[in-house]
Amino acid sequence: MLLPLADNNPLRSIRHAYVNWTVIGLCVAVFVYEISLPERTAELFALAYGAIPAVLFGKAELAPELARLPGWVTLVSSMFLHGGIMHIAGNMLFLWVLGDNVEDALGHKRYVAFYLACGVFAALAHALADPGSRVPMVGASGAISGVIGSYLILHPRAPIKTLVWLFIVELPAWLMLGIWAVFQFLSAFGSAGGAGGGVAWWAHVGGLVAGLALIAPLRRKGMALFDRGLAPAPRRGPRIAMRKGPWSWR
């Protein structure tokens, strides 16, 4: 288990990553609504707004009372639903720590387009891996995989405070996120239909590839890739330097 807790990577072009905060707020608000529903109603809600491969490709149809959105719109709506507390907690933690620097590199408006594009590409990758599936895919992890891919290209040397099982260590982004990326590919190729244990692995891979491909052409003019022109972040010093994430060094 690898979880980012904080990074030492100050913003350079914007003061506040309010788009990233808004996405987190929307996901949390929708999740609170989901858990307020009776169990059966929550299942129907996921069917109506989740991305169902068989529906997307015309192999199945939802009941009329559930067909609230065209299939292609669920590629977007599914990004804001989650299947449980650990699902949303892990996703929002990655987004909290990494998303603001990607928004910094893209600017607010382009970050919106980038995030949605990565999420849509991820959902399509999952659907193409198992086009006959009638199970709704929900979650922001495909879009967040795009954020992870772009962070790898932008800031591979940034130190990330990481929870590794029961230990907290500082790892460079290329190592921490690289291990995560390799695990996604291995899991996708090793799982039938690209889904195992309820995880849509091909969505992670699709989002990651989209993030890797889109960050260079969409980034702000003059925004360097691979931390070029930046001195490595100091590894020693005041512990409060790790400013991001809900945890501090103390």
Number of C-alpha atoms within 10 A of each C-alpha: 8 15 20 25 24 25 23 18 20 17 15 10 14 16 10 13 19 13 17 21 15 11 20 20 14 13 20 19 13 14 18 14 12 20 14 11 12 9 11 8 12 16 14 13 16 22 23 23 26 27 30 30 27 21 22 23 15 11 12 14 15 15 10 7 8 14 14 15 12 12 22 15 15 23 26 21 20 24 27 22 27 26 17 12 12 10 16 20 13 14 21 22 18 20 25 22 22 27 27 28 25 27 27 21 28 24 19 19 10 15 24 15 13 25 26 20 21 30 33 27 24 32 34 22 23 29 27 19 20 16 19 18 19 18 15 19 28 27 26 31 31 35 31 27 32 33 30 29 25 29 26 28 20 24 22 19 21 23 24 26 26 21 17 14 9 8 8 15 13 18 18 19 24 20 15 21 22 16 12 16 21 12 13 21 17 12 20 23 13 13 15 11 19 24 19 13 7 9 18 27 29 28 33 32 28 24 32 29 20 26 29 20 16 16 24 18 9 15 22 16 10 7 15 16 18 15 16 12 8 10 8 11 13 10 11 7 7 8 11 11 16 19 16 20 17 10 11 14 13 5
